[in-house]
Amino acid sequence: MVISEDIRTIIWDWNGTLLDDTNICIKTINFLLARRGLPLLNTDRYRNIFTFPVKDYYAEIGFDFKKEPFEVPAREYIDQYNREVMNCGLHRGAVGVLQHFRSIGKQQLVLSAMEQPLLEQTLAQHRIIHFFDKISGLDNHYAHSKIDNGKALIKQMELPPAETCLVGDTIHDYEVAQELGCHCILIANGHQSEERLRKTGCKIITDITKLLN
């Protein structure tokens, strides 16, 4: 397997890693861009430009915070996204991967930039919430950083970083893992392109099922 026997705990990112929501995110941001007469994004441009903090991403694609504060499109985005996300599915094979790691005794956690109530709701909707010993989301919708929550998770769960692996789909997930001192694997079919992810030097796979190869 890509994840070694020495790894006892897997910390999963949610959006783009387990939840296949890239297309919904593009649809949602294009809704905001169209209302402002700004150029729309296709999948390739989105994956080549999306970043954290999302305020920087908004500025890059044309939002003018001299005309409106960041909080206005951020709230508009989350309201629109929340209407769409319940129609969103998991990545193909995600449930089987979670089942496998549970069957061999791996502890599984979720660390997400999604607001905690919606995170729990979507996990429950997809009937996978029982796979996780702890679920950690943000307490606001601005998606600044997961680092502080990740550090709190490591401390609360008493996780040895050398026995922990974070699985995500963005450069920020790699940055979080670096801050936590744990291992990291990135999946290049979420919110950022494989080319960008490879620049981190992190282990990259192209599909969640390859974690079992």
GUVO-529710 format. One record per atom (N, C-alpha, C): residue in three letters; z, y, x. Coordinates in steps of 0.2 Angstrom, whole numbers, padded with zeros to 4 digits, always signed. Layout:
alaZYX ...
% end
This chain:
met+0000-0006+0004 met+0000+0000+0000 met+0000+0006+0004 val-0002+0012+0001 val-0002+0018+0005 val+0005+0020+0006 ile+0009+0019+0001 ile+0016+0021+0001 ile+0020+0015+0004 ser+0023+0016+0010 ser+0026+0010+0014 ser+0032+0007+0011 glu+0034+0002+0013 glu+0040-0002+0010 glu+0047+0002+0012 asp+0046+0007+0017 asp+0052+0011+0019 asp+0054+0016+0014 ile+0049+0018+0010 ile+0050+0023+0005 ile+0053+0020-0001 arg+0059+0023-0002 arg+0063+0021-0008 arg+0062+0025-0014 thr+0060+0032-0013 thr+0060+0036-0019 thr+0053+0040-0019 ile+0050+0040-0024 ile+0044+0044-0025 ile+0045+0050-0029 ile+0043+0056-0027 ile+0044+0062-0031 ile+0037+0064-0033 trp+0036+0064-0040 trp+0029+0065-0042 trp+0028+0072-0044 asp+0023+0075-0042 asp+0021+0082-0046 asp+0018+0079-0053 trp+0017+0084-0057 trp+0015+0082-0064 trp+0008+0085-0065 asn+0007+0091-0066 asn+0000+0094-0067 asn-0005+0093-0062 gly-0010+0089-0064 gly-0015+0088-0059 gly-0014+0081-0055 thr-0008+0079-0055 thr-0007+0073-0051 thr-0006+0067-0056 leu-0002+0067-0061 leu-0001+0062-0066 leu-0005+0064-0072 leu-0004+0071-0074 leu-0007+0074-0080 leu-0014+0076-0078 asp-0019+0074-0081 asp-0026+0076-0080 asp-0028+0083-0084 asp-0025+0088-0081 asp-0026+0094-0085 asp-0030+0100-0082 thr-0034+0098-0077 thr-0038+0103-0073 thr-0043+0106-0078 asn-0047+0102-0082 asn-0052+0105-0087 asn-0048+0110-0092 ile-0042+0108-0094 ile-0039+0113-0099 ile-0037+0119-0095 cys-0035+0119-0089 cys-0033+0125-0085 cys-0039+0129-0084 ile-0045+0126-0083 ile-0051+0130-0082 ile-0053+0133-0089 lys-0052+0130-0094 lys-0054+0132-0101 lys-0049+0138-0103 thr-0043+0137-0101 thr-0038+0142-0103 thr-0039+0149-0099 ile-0040+0148-0092 ile-0041+0154-0088 ile-0047+0158-0090 asn-0052+0154-0092 asn-0059+0157-0094 asn-0058+0160-0100 phe-0054+0158-0105 phe-0052+0162-0111 phe-0049+0169-0109 leu-0045+0169-0104 leu-0042+0175-0102 leu-0047+0180-0099 leu-0051+0177-0095 leu-0056+0181-0091 leu-0061+0184-0096 ala-0064+0180-0101 ala-0069+0182-0105 ala-0066+0188-0109 arg-0060+0188-0111 arg-0057+0193-0115 arg-0057+0200-0111 arg-0057+0199-0104 arg-0057+0205-0100 arg-0064+0207-0097 gly-0069+0203-0099 gly-0076+0204-0097 gly-0076+0202-0089 leu-0072+0197-0087 leu-0073+0195-0080 leu-0077+0189-0079 pro-0079+0188-0073 pro-0083+0182-0072 pro-0079+0175-0073 leu-0082+0170-0076 leu-0079+0164-0078 leu-0079+0159-0072 leu-0075+0154-0072 leu-0074+0150-0066 leu-0078+0143-0069 asn-0081+0140-0064 asn-0083+0133-0065 asn-0078+0128-0061 thr-0079+0122-0061 thr-0074+0117-0058 thr-0073+0118-0051 asp-0079+0119-0047 asp-0079+0119-0040 asp-0076+0126-0038 arg-0077+0131-0041 arg-0074+0138-0039 arg-0067+0137-0040 tyr-0065+0135-0046 tyr-0058+0134-0048 tyr-0054+0130-0042 arg-0057+0125-0041 arg-0053+0120-0036 arg-0053+0124-0029 asn-0058+0128-0027 asn-0058+0131-0021 asn-0054+0138-0021 ile-0051+0140-0026 ile-0048+0146-0027 ile-0041+0146-0029 phe-0039+0141-0033 phe-0033+0140-0036 phe-0027+0140-0031 thr-0022+0143-0032 thr-0017+0143-0027 thr-0010+0145-0030 phe-0005+0144-0026 phe+0002+0147-0028 phe+0004+0152-0023 pro+0008+0157-0025 pro+0010+0158-0032 pro+0004+0160-0036 val+0004+0159-0042 val-0002+0160-0046 val-0004+0167-0047 lys+0001+0172-0046 lys-0001+0179-0046 lys-0006+0180-0041 asp-0006+0177-0035 asp-0011+0178-0030 asp-0018+0176-0033 tyr-0018+0170-0036 tyr-0024+0167-0039 tyr-0027+0172-0044 tyr-0023+0174-0049 tyr-0025+0179-0054 tyr-0028+0185-0051 ala-0025+0188-0045 ala-0028+0194-0042 ala-0035+0192-0039 glu-0035+0186-0036 glu-0042+0184-0033 glu-0048+0183-0038 ile-0046+0181-0044 ile-0052+0180-0049 ile-0053+0187-0053 gly-0050+0192-0051 gly-0052+0198-0055 gly-0046+0202-0059 phe-0041+0199-0060 phe-0036+0203-0064 phe-0033+0209-0060 asp-0033+0214-0064 asp-0031+0221-0061 asp-0024+0222-0063 phe-0019+0222-0059 phe-0012+0223-0061 phe-0010+0230-0061 lys-0015+0234-0059 lys-0014+0242-0061 lys-0015+0243-0068 lys-0019+0239-0071 lys-0021+0240-0078 lys-0016+0236-0083 glu-0013+0231-0080 glu-0009+0227-0084 glu-0004+0223-0080 pro+0002+0223-0081 pro+0007+0219-0077 pro+0005+0212-0077 phe+0007+0208-0072 phe+0005+0201-0071 phe+0008+0197-0077 glu+0014+0199-0079 glu+0017+0195-0085 glu+0013+0195-0091 val+0009+0200-0092 val+0004+0200-0098 val+0000+0194-0098 pro-0005+0193-0093 pro-0009+0187-0093 pro-0006+0181-0092 ala+0000+0181-0088 ala+0004+0175-0087 ala+0007+0172-0094 arg+0009+0177-0098 arg+0012+0174-0105 arg+0006+0172-0109 glu+0000+0176-0109 glu-0005+0174-0113 glu-0008+0167-0111 tyr-0008+0166-0104 tyr-0011+0160-0102 tyr-0006+0154-0104 ile+0000+0155-0104 ile+0005+0149-0106 ile+0004+0148-0113 asp+0004+0153-0117 asp+0003+0152-0124 asp-0003+0148-0126 gln-0009+0150-0123 gln-0015+0146-0124 gln-0015+0139-0121 tyr-0012+0139-0115 tyr-0012+0132-0112 tyr-0007+0127-0116 asn-0002+0130-0119 asn+0003+0126-0123 asn-0001+0123-0129 arg-0005+0127-0132 arg-0009+0125-0138 arg-0014+0119-0136 glu-0016+0119-0130 glu-0021+0114-0128 glu-0018+0107-0124 val-0012+0108-0121 val-0010+0103-0117 val-0008+0096-0120 met-0006+0097-0127 met-0005+0091-0130 met-0011+0086-0132 asn-0017+0089-0131 asn-0023+0085-0131 asn-0025+0082-0124 cys-0021+0083-0119 cys-0023+0081-0113 cys-0020+0074-0111 gly-0024+0071-0107 gly-0022+0064-0106 gly-0020+0063-0098 leu-0018+0057-0097 leu-0016+0056-0090 leu-0022+0054-0086 his-0021+0054-0079 his-0026+0052-0075 his-0027+0044-0076 arg-0033+0042-0075 arg-0034+0035-0076 arg-0030+0031-0071 gly-0027+0026-0074 gly-0023+0021-0070 gly-0016+0024-0068 ala-0014+0030-0071 ala-0007+0033-0069 ala-0002+0028-0072 val-0002+0026-0078 val+0003+0022-0081 val+0004+0015-0077 gly-0002+0012-0075 gly-0001+0006-0071 gly+0002+0007-0064 val+0001+0013-0061 val+0004+0014-0055 val+0012+0015-0055 leu+0014+0019-0061 leu+0021+0020-0062 leu+0024+0013-0064 gln+0021+0009-0067 gln+0024+0003-0069 gln+0025-0002-0063 his+0020-0001-0058 his+0020-0005-0052 his+0026-0003-0048 phe+0027+0003-0047 phe+0032+0006-0042 phe+0039+0004-0045 arg+0039+0005-0052 arg+0046+0003-0055 arg+0047-0004-0054 ser+0042-0009-0055 ser+0043-0016-0054 ser+0045-0018-0047 ile+0044-0014-0042 ile+0046-0016-0035 ile+0052-0012-0033 gly+0055-0008-0038 gly+0062-0005-0037 gly+0061+0002-0034 lys+0056+0005-0034 lys+0056+0012-0031 lys+0059+0017-0037 gln+0063+0021-0034 gln+0065+0027-0038 gln+0060+0032-0039 gln+0059+0034-0045 gln+0054+0039-0047 gln+0056+0045-0050 leu+0054+0051-0048 leu+0057+0058-0050 leu+0051+0062-0052 val+0052+0067-0055 val+0046+0072-0057 val+0049+0079-0054 leu+0044+0082-0050 leu+0046+0089-0048 leu+0040+0093-0050 ser+0040+0098-0055 ser+0035+0101-0058 ser+0036+0109-0058 ala+0030+0112-0058 ala+0030+0120-0060 ala+0029+0121-0067 met+0029+0116-0071 met+0029+0117-0078 met+0036+0119-0081 glu+0037+0123-0086 glu+0043+0124-0089 glu+0047+0118-0091 gln+0053+0117-0090 gln+0057+0111-0092 gln+0056+0108-0099 pro+0057+0112-0104 pro+0056+0109-0111 pro+0049+0106-0112 leu+0044+0110-0110 leu+0037+0107-0111 leu+0036+0101-0106 leu+0039+0101-0100 leu+0038+0096-0096 leu+0041+0089-0099 glu+0047+0090-0102 glu+0050+0084-0105 glu+0046+0082-0111 gln+0043+0087-0115 gln+0040+0085-0121 gln+0033+0081-0119 thr+0030+0084-0114 thr+0023+0080-0112 thr+0024+0073-0109 leu+0030+0073-0105 leu+0031+0066-0103 leu+0033+0061-0108 ala+0037+0064-0113 ala+0039+0060-0119 ala+0032+0058-0123 gln+0028+0063-0124 gln+0022+0062-0128 gln+0018+0056-0125 his+0017+0056-0119 his+0013+0051-0115 his+0017+0044-0114 arg+0023+0044-0117 arg+0027+0038-0116 arg+0029+0035-0109 ile+0030+0040-0105 ile+0031+0038-0098 ile+0038+0041-0095 ile+0041+0044-0100 ile+0048+0048-0097 ile+0053+0043-0095 his+0052+0036-0097 his+0057+0031-0095 his+0056+0029-0088 phe+0051+0031-0085 phe+0049+0029-0078 phe+0054+0033-0073 phe+0056+0038-0075 phe+0059+0043-0071 phe+0067+0044-0071 asp+0070+0044-0065 asp+0077+0045-0065 asp+0079+0052-0066 lys+0075+0057-0064 lys+0076+0064-0065 lys+0070+0068-0066 ile+0070+0073-0070 ile+0064+0077-0071 ile+0066+0084-0070 ser+0063+0087-0065 ser+0064+0094-0063 ser+0058+0099-0064 gly+0059+0103-0069 gly+0054+0108-0070 gly+0057+0115-0069 leu+0053+0121-0070 leu+0055+0127-0069 leu+0058+0130-0075 asp+0062+0136-0074 asp+0066+0139-0080 asp+0062+0145-0082 asn+0056+0146-0080 asn+0051+0151-0082 asn+0044+0149-0082 his+0040+0153-0085 his+0032+0151-0085 his+0028+0154-0079 tyr+0031+0157-0074 tyr+0027+0161-0069 tyr+0025+0156-0063 ala+0028+0150-0063 ala+0026+0145-0058 ala+0026+0148-0051 his+0031+0151-0049 his+0032+0154-0042 his+0032+0149-0037 ser+0037+0144-0037 ser+0038+0139-0032 ser+0042+0134-0034 lys+0041+0128-0031 lys+0045+0122-0033 lys+0050+0120-0027 ile+0050+0124-0022 ile+0054+0123-0016 ile+0061+0123-0017 asp+0064+0128-0021 asp+0071+0128-0022 asp+0073+0122-0027 asn+0069+0121-0032 asn+0071+0115-0036 asn+0070+0108-0032 gly+0065+0108-0027 gly+0065+0102-0023 gly+0071+0101-0019 lys+0073+0106-0016 lys+0080+0106-0012 lys+0086+0104-0016 ala+0086+0107-0022 ala+0091+0105-0027 ala+0091+0097-0029 leu+0085+0095-0030 leu+0084+0088-0032 leu+0086+0083-0026 ile+0084+0085-0020 ile+0086+0081-0014 ile+0093+0080-0013 lys+0097+0086-0014 lys+0104+0086-0014 lys+0108+0083-0019 gln+0105+0084-0025 gln+0108+0081-0031 gln+0108+0073-0031 met+0102+0071-0030 met+0101+0064-0030 met+0102+0060-0023 glu+0105+0064-0018 glu+0107+0062-0012 glu+0101+0058-0009 leu+0095+0061-0008 leu+0089+0057-0006 leu+0088+0058+0002 pro+0088+0053+0006 pro+0086+0053+0013 pro+0079+0055+0013 pro+0077+0061+0016 pro+0070+0063+0016 pro+0066+0058+0020 ala+0068+0054+0025 ala+0064+0049+0028 ala+0062+0043+0023 glu+0066+0043+0018 glu+0064+0037+0013 glu+0061+0040+0007 thr+0059+0046+0007 thr+0056+0049+0001 thr+0049+0052+0002 cys+0045+0051-0003 cys+0038+0053-0002 cys+0036+0057-0009 leu+0033+0063-0007 leu+0031+0068-0013 leu+0024+0066-0014 val+0021+0065-0020 val+0014+0064-0021 val+0012+0070-0026 gly+0007+0074-0023 gly+0005+0079-0027 gly-0003+0080-0026 asp-0005+0086-0028 asp-0012+0087-0028 asp-0014+0094-0026 thr-0009+0098-0023 thr-0011+0105-0020 thr-0007+0106-0013 ile-0010+0111-0010 ile-0007+0113-0003 ile+0000+0114-0004 his+0002+0118-0010 his+0009+0119-0011 his+0014+0113-0012 asp+0011+0108-0014 asp+0015+0101-0014 asp+0016+0099-0007 tyr+0011+0100-0003 tyr+0012+0098+0004 tyr+0018+0103+0008 glu+0017+0109+0006 glu+0022+0114+0008 glu+0029+0113+0006 val+0030+0110+0000 val+0036+0108-0003 val+0039+0102+0001 ala+0035+0097+0002 ala+0037+0092+0006 ala+0039+0093+0013 gln+0035+0098+0016 gln+0037+0100+0023 gln+0044+0103+0023 glu+0046+0108+0018 glu+0052+0111+0017 glu+0058+0106+0016 leu+0056+0100+0012 leu+0061+0095+0011 leu+0062+0090+0016 gly+0057+0090+0021 gly+0057+0086+0026 gly+0055+0078+0025 cys+0052+0078+0019 cys+0050+0071+0017 cys+0042+0070+0018 his+0040+0064+0017 his+0033+0062+0017 his+0029+0065+0012 cys+0023+0065+0012 cys+0018+0068+0007 cys+0012+0064+0007 ile+0009+0063+0001 ile+0002+0061+0000 ile-0001+0065-0005 leu-0007+0068-0004 leu-0010+0072-0009 leu-0016+0068-0012 ile-0017+0069-0018 ile-0023+0066-0022 ile-0028+0072-0024 ala-0034+0070-0021 ala-0039+0076-0021 ala-0044+0075-0028 asn-0041+0075-0034 asn-0044+0075-0040 asn-0041+0079-0045 gly-0037+0084-0042 gly-0033+0088-0047 gly-0035+0095-0046 his-0030+0100-0044 his-0032+0107-0045 his-0034+0110-0038 gln-0035+0106-0033 gln-0038+0109-0027 gln-0043+0104-0024 ser-0048+0107-0020 ser-0053+0103-0018 ser-0051+0099-0012 glu-0054+0093-0011 glu-0052+0089-0005 glu-0053+0092+0002 glu-0058+0097+0002 glu-0059+0100+0008 glu-0053+0105+0010 arg-0050+0108+0005 arg-0044+0112+0006 arg-0038+0108+0008 leu-0037+0102+0004 leu-0032+0098+0006 leu-0032+0095+0013 arg-0038+0093+0015 arg-0038+0090+0022 arg-0036+0095+0027 lys-0036+0101+0026 lys-0034+0106+0031 lys-0027+0106+0033 thr-0023+0103+0028 thr-0016+0102+0029 thr-0014+0097+0034 gly-0019+0092+0035 gly-0017+0086+0040 gly-0013+0081+0036 cys-0012+0082+0030 cys-0008+0077+0026 cys-0013+0071+0024 lys-0009+0065+0023 lys-0013+0059+0020 lys-0016+0061+0013 ile-0023+0060+0013 ile-0027+0061+0007 ile-0030+0055+0004 ile-0029+0054-0003 ile-0033+0049-0007 ile-0037+0053-0012 thr-0041+0049-0015 thr-0046+0052-0020 thr-0044+0050-0027 asp-0040+0046-0028 asp-0038+0043-0034 asp-0031+0040-0034 ile-0027+0041-0040 ile-0021+0039-0040 ile-0020+0031-0039 thr-0025+0027-0041 thr-0024+0020-0041 thr-0025+0018-0033 lys-0027+0022-0029 lys-0028+0020-0022 lys-0021+0020-0018 leu-0016+0023-0022 leu-0009+0022-0019 leu-0007+0015-0019 leu-0010+0010-0023 leu-0009+0003-0023 leu-0013-0001-0018 asn-0018+0002-0015 asn-0023-0001-0010 asn-0019-0003-0003 
% end
